Structure formats: C-alpha cells, structure tokens
Amino acid sequence: MKEIEVKILNINKQKVEESLQILGAKKVFDGEMFAYFYDFKDGSITKSHSVMRLRKEGDIAMLTFKKVLGKQGVKIAEENSVEVSNLSEMKKILENLGLEDQVLYVEEE
C-alpha cells in the first residue's frame, strides 16, 4: 500500500473532527498506542530511509515496514503491514533476527 502523509499544524482539532463526522468519517481508534521501532546495530534500516515498527493499538498488534519513496511537500512511503497474534513472541523473533528495539513511543489522545 502506498501511504501519503501530510502534517498540518495549528488546527482546531474539535472543528476538524466535527467536519469529518459531517462528511461521514468514523473514529476507528481512541486510546493508547505503543510503538517499538527496530533497526540493526549498523542502522541500515534507518539509513535506507525505512522504518520497521511493531505497534499495539488496544488489543491489535501490527508489524509494519515503511520505505520512504519521497519527500516533496508530503511524505510518500510504501507501507507493508501484517497483524501479529502475539506481540511478545514477535518481539523475540525480531530480536533473534538481530534487530534491536530503538525507541518506545507512546501516543495519547
């Protein structure tokens, strides 16, 4: 899947959410999100402008690999994801492959 990411700063969050609801959008997740970012000791994933992320959203865990294709006003990336049934076992698999947990990132509403 191709992902196009745009960051818009200094917005009225409530007004944007109301406008999206009027257009028929539905909130699909509201809660804490934990993300573990992995790379090899030599940083080869980061150096190739890519990201390996294991993320938990509520009860769902997803392993995602993103390869940035370009940054011309917006970030464009090829994104491949798969749902993981056991977060702790997936962490062990990644570590056994030589990947290291780089950062624990928590997003809160």
Rosetta silent file (secondary structure, phi, psi, omega in degrees, C-alpha in Angstrom):
SEQUENCE: MKEIEVKILNINKQKVEESLQILGAKKVFDGEMFAYFYDFKDGSITKSHSVMRLRKEGDIAMLTFKKVLGKQGVKIAEENSVEVSNLSEMKKILENLGLEDQVLYVEEE
SCORE:     score description
SCORE:     0.000 S_00000001
   1 L     0.000  140.050  176.043    0.000    0.000    0.000 S_00000001
   2 E   -92.999  131.396  179.508    1.248    3.498   -0.758 S_00000001
   3 E  -111.911  133.356  173.587    0.956    5.951    2.145 S_00000001
   4 E  -117.824  120.065 -175.355    0.872    9.711    1.719 S_00000001
   5 E  -114.211  128.734  177.086    1.430   11.592    4.968 S_00000001
   6 L  -127.228  131.506  176.548    0.738   15.256    5.497 S_00000001
   7 L  -105.719  125.603  179.466    1.215   17.027    8.823 S_00000001
   8 L  -116.232  120.810 -175.920   -0.971   20.042    9.429 S_00000001
   9 L  -100.047  159.691  174.580   -0.044   22.155   12.430 S_00000001
  10 L    56.857   59.015  178.747   -2.011   24.673   14.478 S_00000001
  11 L  -114.474  163.611  172.077   -5.529   23.395   13.778 S_00000001
  12 L   -90.945   97.833 -173.632   -8.737   23.450   15.762 S_00000001
  13 H   -56.184  -44.639 -178.647   -8.938   19.707   16.480 S_00000001
  14 H   -61.968  -42.560 -179.607  -12.581   19.777   17.569 S_00000001
  15 H   -65.877  -40.849  178.397  -13.681   21.657   14.439 S_00000001
  16 H   -63.627  -44.928  179.245  -11.758   19.274   12.165 S_00000001
  17 H   -61.807  -41.758  178.296  -13.288   16.231   13.904 S_00000001
  18 H   -63.182  -42.514  179.514  -16.784   17.712   13.589 S_00000001
  19 H   -63.262  -41.917  178.775  -16.234   18.449    9.894 S_00000001
  20 H   -64.310  -39.818  178.392  -15.010   14.897    9.277 S_00000001
  21 H   -62.970  -40.527  178.082  -18.048   13.444   11.060 S_00000001
  22 H   -60.802  -35.131  179.353  -20.360   15.547    8.871 S_00000001
  23 L   -79.652   -2.848  177.253  -18.599   14.053    5.831 S_00000001
  24 L   101.357    5.093  179.044  -19.277   10.543    7.171 S_00000001
  25 L   -70.933  148.945  177.923  -15.922    9.745    8.786 S_00000001
  26 L  -127.291  134.854  177.323  -15.914    7.419   11.768 S_00000001
  27 L   -70.672  127.130 -177.172  -13.313    7.268   14.530 S_00000001
  28 L  -104.712  -12.073  178.844  -11.815    3.779   14.460 S_00000001
  29 L  -153.861  135.206  176.940   -9.481    4.006   17.452 S_00000001
  30 L  -144.469  102.154 -178.612   -9.426    6.037   20.641 S_00000001
  31 L   167.398 -164.942 -179.473   -6.851    5.041   23.208 S_00000001
  32 L   -82.713  147.696  179.276   -3.201    4.424   23.888 S_00000001
  33 E  -130.259  129.595  177.717   -0.829    3.281   21.208 S_00000001
  34 E  -114.215  131.565 -179.454    2.558    1.707   21.893 S_00000001
  35 E  -129.433  134.392  176.572    5.147    1.520   19.145 S_00000001
  36 E  -114.508  125.400 -179.486    8.506   -0.245   19.110 S_00000001
  37 E  -105.176  133.296 -175.248   10.928    0.761   16.374 S_00000001
  38 E  -118.007  146.326  173.900   13.569   -1.745   15.272 S_00000001
  39 E  -154.665  163.340  174.138   16.861   -1.447   13.430 S_00000001
  40 L   -79.681  163.450 -178.844   20.104   -3.369   13.091 S_00000001
  41 L   -55.521  -33.505 -178.384   23.174   -2.249   15.070 S_00000001
  42 L   -82.330   -0.424  178.671   24.586   -0.596   11.950 S_00000001
  43 L    70.993   21.193 -173.114   21.403    1.458   11.451 S_00000001
  44 H   -63.414  -30.762  178.386   20.893    0.049    7.964 S_00000001
  45 H   -68.270  -48.697  179.101   17.102    0.297    8.075 S_00000001
  46 H   -62.727  -42.012 -179.470   17.188    3.973    9.061 S_00000001
  47 H   -62.094  -27.858  179.098   19.987    4.707    6.581 S_00000001
  48 L   -89.765   15.569  179.365   17.821    3.322    3.779 S_00000001
  49 L    58.632   43.194 -179.696   15.051    5.777    4.776 S_00000001
  50 E  -127.211  167.680  179.840   12.909    2.953    6.083 S_00000001
  51 E  -139.175  134.226  170.571   11.142    2.069    9.320 S_00000001
  52 E  -113.677  116.662 -173.504   10.423   -1.281   10.970 S_00000001
  53 E  -129.511  135.938  171.572    7.682   -0.789   13.566 S_00000001
  54 E  -113.977  117.565 -172.715    5.797   -3.116   15.885 S_00000001
  55 E  -126.219  142.438  176.175    2.733   -1.301   17.193 S_00000001
  56 E  -117.233  121.023  176.692   -0.034   -2.173   19.625 S_00000001
  57 E  -117.966  102.906 -175.956   -3.337   -0.332   19.317 S_00000001
  58 L    63.359 -120.080 -179.141   -5.667   -1.570   22.029 S_00000001
  59 L   -94.912   -1.137 -175.059   -5.825   -5.359   21.526 S_00000001
  60 E  -104.737  131.870  176.087   -4.386   -5.348   17.992 S_00000001
  61 E  -114.019  136.824 -179.140   -0.663   -5.671   17.201 S_00000001
  62 E  -131.627  135.536  171.590    0.723   -4.820   13.758 S_00000001
  63 E  -101.425  126.483 -175.495    4.191   -5.271   12.265 S_00000001
  64 E  -131.097  136.960  170.758    4.880   -2.620    9.616 S_00000001
  65 E  -117.135  125.877  178.499    7.755   -1.928    7.255 S_00000001
  66 E  -119.449  133.428  174.984    7.805    1.508    5.593 S_00000001
  67 E  -117.371  113.445 -179.541   10.127    2.568    2.798 S_00000001
  68 E   -70.421  126.446 -179.057   10.099    6.319    2.170 S_00000001
  69 E   -96.994  -25.937 -179.950    9.829    6.981   -1.568 S_00000001
  70 E  -177.099  159.234  177.514    9.988   10.763   -1.497 S_00000001
  71 E  -138.619   80.659  177.980    9.520   13.946    0.490 S_00000001
  72 L  -119.949   79.706 -176.632    8.341   16.754   -1.769 S_00000001
  73 L    87.742  -40.667  175.755    5.916   18.695    0.437 S_00000001
  74 L  -130.760  154.833  177.392    4.387   15.421    1.632 S_00000001
  75 E   -90.841  126.747  178.462    5.983   12.175    2.728 S_00000001
  76 E  -115.550  128.229 -177.094    5.260    9.277    0.379 S_00000001
  77 E  -140.409  147.737  169.577    6.061    5.757    1.537 S_00000001
  78 E   -86.532  126.591 -175.466    5.437    2.177    0.515 S_00000001
  79 E  -124.788  128.468  176.062    3.909    0.502    3.577 S_00000001
  80 E  -123.318  126.241 -176.985    3.513   -3.213    4.229 S_00000001
  81 E  -132.989  152.302  175.488    1.739   -4.390    7.390 S_00000001
  82 E  -143.467  139.021  176.761    0.618   -7.643    8.923 S_00000001
  83 E   -73.935  138.812 -177.475   -1.423   -8.293   12.052 S_00000001
  84 E  -112.960  130.067 -176.606    0.539  -10.154   14.722 S_00000001
  85 L   -80.450  -20.833 -176.948   -1.258  -12.519   17.091 S_00000001
  86 L  -140.939  103.346 -175.784    1.369  -12.399   19.856 S_00000001
  87 H   -59.837  -47.752 -176.199    3.273   -9.158   20.454 S_00000001
  88 H   -65.968  -35.977  176.986    5.880  -10.572   22.842 S_00000001
  89 H   -69.039  -36.895  177.831    6.696  -13.508   20.529 S_00000001
  90 H   -65.708  -39.014  176.744    7.053  -11.130   17.561 S_00000001
  91 H   -59.464  -41.880  179.241    9.470   -9.009   19.603 S_00000001
  92 H   -64.829  -40.410  178.670   11.552  -12.154   20.265 S_00000001
  93 H   -61.496  -47.755 -179.832   11.555  -13.068   16.561 S_00000001
  94 H   -61.558  -42.658  178.958   12.773   -9.593   15.578 S_00000001
  95 H   -65.605  -38.052  177.627   15.485   -9.669   18.251 S_00000001
  96 H   -67.772  -21.916  175.218   16.602  -13.148   17.130 S_00000001
  97 L   -82.148   -3.969  179.037   16.984  -11.728   13.615 S_00000001
  98 L    97.612    6.602  178.139   19.443   -9.186   15.024 S_00000001
  99 L   -85.974  145.853 -179.937   17.072   -6.232   15.226 S_00000001
 100 E  -117.464  140.946  175.354   17.160   -4.001   18.304 S_00000001
 101 E   -68.698  117.544 -175.699   14.308   -2.052   19.886 S_00000001
 102 E   -88.460  -43.874 -172.370   15.299    1.577   19.259 S_00000001
 103 E  -150.141  141.596  168.754   12.560    3.625   20.900 S_00000001
 104 E  -102.307  122.856 -175.757    9.384    3.144   22.884 S_00000001
 105 E  -123.022  128.900  179.290    6.888    5.726   21.706 S_00000001
 106 E  -118.465  125.606  175.587    3.522    6.333   23.318 S_00000001
 107 E  -105.318  130.905  177.469    0.827    8.386   21.630 S_00000001
 108 L  -123.610  149.215  178.558   -2.003    9.648   23.809 S_00000001
 109 L   -72.684    0.000    0.000   -5.183   11.449   22.857 S_00000001
